[in-house]
Structures are given as C-alpha cells and as structure tokens.
Amino acid sequence: MRSDEQIEFWVAQMKGIDKDDSLSKEQKESDLDDLKEQIKDRLGDSNLNFEDEYIVDVMGRLADLRGLDSLPT
C-alpha cells in the first residue's frame, strides 16, 4: 500500500498534540482541527491518486484521534 509522507507527518503531529499535556484543551482542539483539514485537503487532491485502501486507513486513524465527526462527508 502506497502512503503519503506529508499525511503521515500530519497524523504523527496529531498524535503528539493529543498527548501533549502542556496544551489547553482549546489549543489542542484548534491545532488538531487545522491538521485534520490539511489532511482532508491532501486526500482530495486528484493528482495524488491514492489507493482506496490507504484512504480508508487514514480516515480510520483520523476517526480514532478526532472522532467520527472528523470524517469527510
């Protein structure tokens, strides 16, 4: 399965933010939402031509970090 380095970097950042106890809940929410939008924009880029399996994997990890409401509609 082919992956995207930028998306993997953003997901890793999201995990770090989620575990960072020095950030307020509001700051975490804002930072995580920003990264979530960047990931969704990247996944929507038709030039990248991702395999469906990878997109499902990324969406699953996003849902684990941010809840089901984070998935694109």
N, C-alpha and C positions, 0 to 999 in steps of 0.2 A: 504494500500500500504506500503510495507516494504521499508525503506530507509537505507542509509549507513551513519553512524556518521562521518566518515572521509570525505566523499564527501560533506556532509552538512557543515562541518567545513571549507573546502576549498572554497565553494560557499560564505559562510559568510565572509571569508577573502577577496575574490574578491570584494564583495560589499564594504567592508571597504576601500580597496585600491582605488577603483573607486571614493569614496567620499573624500579621503584624499588630501586636497589642499596643504599640505606641500611637496608632492612628485612632481617631474618634470613629464611632460608627458612621457618622455622616460623611466623613472623609473617605472611609472605605467604600461606602455606597457610591459616592461620586466617582472615585478612581476606577472601581470595578465597572460601573456603567459606561465610562469612557472607553475602557478597553473592550468591553462587550460590543459596543458599536463599531469599533475599529475591526474587530474580528468579523462581525456580520457583513461589513462593507467589503472586506477582503474576500470572504466566501462568495459574495455576489458578483465578483469581478469575472466576467466571462472569459477573459484572456488566460486565466489560470487553469481552467479545465481540470478541476479536481475530480477524483473518483468519488462516486456516491458513498462508498464505504468510509472514506476519510471524513467527508462532511458529516455523516451520521455520528462518527466518533467524536468530532469536535463539538457538535451540538449536544451530545451526551455529557461531555465534560463541562460545557457551559451550564447546562441544567444542574449538574452536581454542585457547581460553585455558586450559581445565582438563582436557582430555582427554575421551574418550568416556564414561568412568565418571561424568561430571558430568551426563549427560542423565537426565531423569526416566524412571522405569520405568512 
